[in-house]
Amino acid sequence: MICCGIWGEDKSGKSSLALTFPKPIQHLEFDLGGYDRAKWRFKKDTDGGFVTTKPFVVPMQGTIDEVTIKQSKIVTGVKELWYEFLVEYLRFLKSEMVTGVIDTGTLLWETICTAYLQEKQEIQLDPNGNLLRSESRLRVSLLPIEYREPNIRMRGLIYQAKAHGKNLVLTHHSRDEYKPMTDFKTGEIKDSRTGERERSGFSSLGDSTDLMLHTYKQNGKFYCKVDEQSVPTALVGMEFEDPSYDKIAEAIRMIQGE
């Protein structure tokens, strides 16, 4: 049983690597398109029912009719999507599936946070969707202290997979890395781009995973590199061409002397 995070640029082989994990696999898809690009490599498994997928479509926000599109700050439908996912995830935990793939964990994390914001907004609104008189303005973001609840929900998904003896793979998008840096013109310290890329999503994922893998494409070939916070630590920095679960598991066995 293993919990693994995979991150990288678009079309760098994240979904393909995730689908090499032990079968049968339940694939839970927020980032539509990744599964369709990867599934051709696993036709025998998909045809045989050893890999199944379930899409979760993030709803558009605002009011749309035949004439107009009206944007709104009121969040709708995201809480419902979160509960739809949660029901399917609980089914996976109770099933005979060996591995769950959440594709991507970045969009799941955004869904969890936005669903909680929707819950906060609903407390402020009457049944007609109007702001209560006791409320001065509508909430449009979470306060830093309020991320405790989304953190609990995300960790709960990971720990439940471990408690039920399931492999769990969470793919992630990448983003520009920002760090505090000195502005040489003004002398001020402010967050600036470093020129590097980092994983986008639940920041504490590394504390809960066994492996963190960075996928990339170079000279037409796919690779992954083992990031920090992976165990065993001797794996960190190791690179795999055309990566797969079997190749990584073999490296772990060799390091552990099995």
N, C-alpha and C positions, 0 to 999 in steps of 0.2 A: 504494500500500500504506500502510495507516494502522493504528495501534493506538489505540483509543479507550476511555476509561472513562466510564460514564454512571451517575450516582447520583441518588437522590431518594427521596421518600416512596413508600409503596405506592400503586399505581394512578395514578402521576404521568406515565405514558407512556414508561417506560424501555424496555420490550420493544418497543413500537411504533416508537420511534426506532431501536433497534438493527436492526429488520427492514427499515428503509429503505436499509440499506447495500447495496453492489453484490452482485448475485446471480450464481451460486447461493450460498445460505447454508446452512451446517450449524449448526443451533441445538442447543446442549447444555444441558439444563435440569435444574437442581438445585431451583429454587424453583417447584414445580409450581403451575400456575394462570396465570402471567404470559403464557405462550404462547397458551393458550386464549382469554385476554381480548384478545390483540392480533391473532390470526391472521385474524379476520373482515375486517380491512382489507386483507389480502393474499391473498384467496381465489384469484385468478388465479395467483399465484406458487405457493401451496401445492398447488393442483390440478395445476399443470404440473410439479411436482417441483423448482421453483427454490428452495423453502424446505423443508427437512426438519428434523425434530426428533428428539432422542433423550433420554429422561428418565433421571435418576440419582436413585434414592430412597435417602435416608439411612436406614440401618436403626435400628429401635428397640433400645435397650440394656436388658439384663436378661434374665431367664428367664421365659417366658410359657407356661403350659399351660392346660388347660381349667378349672382350679380356681383357680390362684393367679398372681399377677404378683410376681416377686421382683426388686427392683432390685439392680444390681451396679455396682461401680466398675471392673470389668474391661471394657475396650472390645472390642467384637466387630463384625466385618463392615465397619468403616470403611476399613481398609487395603485390603480386597478391592474396595470401591467405588472407591477411588482408582485402583487398577490397572485396573479396568473402564473408568473414564473415560480413563485414559492410553492404553489400547489404541485407544479410539474417537478420541481426539485425534490419535494418530499416523496413523490412517486418513484423518482430515480433511486432515492436512498433505500426504499423498501423493495426495490426490484432486484432481479438477478444480474443487472448490468454491473460490470466490473469497474468501468471508468466513466466519469462525467467530464465533459469538455464545455466550458463556458467561453463563448467566442463572441464578443470580447469581454474580458473582465473590466476593461475601461468603461464600456457602455453600461455594464451592469452596475458599476459603482456610481455612475452619473444617474442611473435610474433610481437607485436606492436613495441618493441624496435628494433628488428632485421629488420623489414620492413623499419623503419626510417633509419637504417644504410644502407640498400640497396639503398634507395633514395640518401643518401649522396655519396655512391660509384658510382652510375650511373652518377652523375655530373662529376666524374673524368675519365670516360671511353668514348672512341669513339664508333661508331655503331658496330664495330667488337669486342668490349670487351677488347680493349687494352688501357693501361693507357695513358692519354694525355701527351704530352711533357711538358706541363706546370705544371704537377703534379709530385712531387718528390717520393711519395709512396702511395700505396693504403690504405685507411682508413679501419681498422679492428675492431674498437670499437668506441663507442660514448664518447665524452667528458662529464664530469659531467654537464656542463651548457646546453648541448644539450638534456638532459633528460626532459627539460621543455616541448618540443613538445609531447613526449610519455605520459607525465603526463596529458597534456591537452586532448589528445585523450582518455585516460582511464577515466578521470573524465567526459568527454562528454558522454560516454556510460552510466554512472551511472546517471547523471543528466537528460538525455533524458528519461530514464526509469521512473524517478520520474515525469517529466513533462507530460508524457503520462499516468500516473496513473497505472504503471505496478509494480508488485513485481519483484525484481531481486535478484537472489541467485548466488553468485560466490564461488565455492569450490576452495580450495588451498592445495597444498602440504605443507609439513613441512620440516625444515632443522635444522642443528645444529646452536645454538645461539653463537655468538661471541661478546665479550665485551672487552674494554681496561682493561688489568690486568698487574700487576707488576710481572716481571720475577725475582724470588727470587735469582737466581744465578747471573744475570747481573745487576739487578736493573732497567732494561729498562721496559717501558710501551708499550705493544703491544697487538694487538687483539688476544685473545685466546678463545678456546671453554670453555663454562661455564658448559657443561654437560646437559643443558636444550635444549628444542626444541622450535622453533618459526615458525610463518607463513612465507612462501616463496612467494614472488610476489610483487605487487604494494604496496610500503611501506605506502602510505597515505590512504589506503583503509579505515582504521578505522575512518578517519575524515568524510567520506561520508556515512558510513553504519549506520543502526539503531541497528543491532545486529551483534555480532561477536561470533561464536560458535566454540568450540574446541571439536572434536570428538575423542573418544578413545575406545578401547576394553579391558575389564577386566573380567577374569574368564568366558570367553565365552559369555559375554553380552556386548551390545553396549550402550555407554553413550555419552552425550555431556555436556560441561560446558560453562556457559556464561562468556566470557572474558570481560576485561575492554573495555571502549569506547562503551559499549552497553547502550541503554536506554529502559526503565527507569533504573536508576543506582541501584535500589533495586534488580534488576535481577542478577547483577554481582556476580559471584561465585556460582550461583544456578546450580545444576546438575540434569540431566534428564536421567532416564534409558529408553532404547528403545525409543529415542527421536523422536518427530514429531512436525510438525507445530502446530497442535491442542493443544498439551500439553503446548507448549511454549506460544501460544496465550492466553490460559486459565490462565496461571500464570501472564501474563501481565494484563489481565482484573482484576484479583484479586488484584494485587498491585495497580491498578488505581481506585479500588473501583467500578468497573462497574458490 
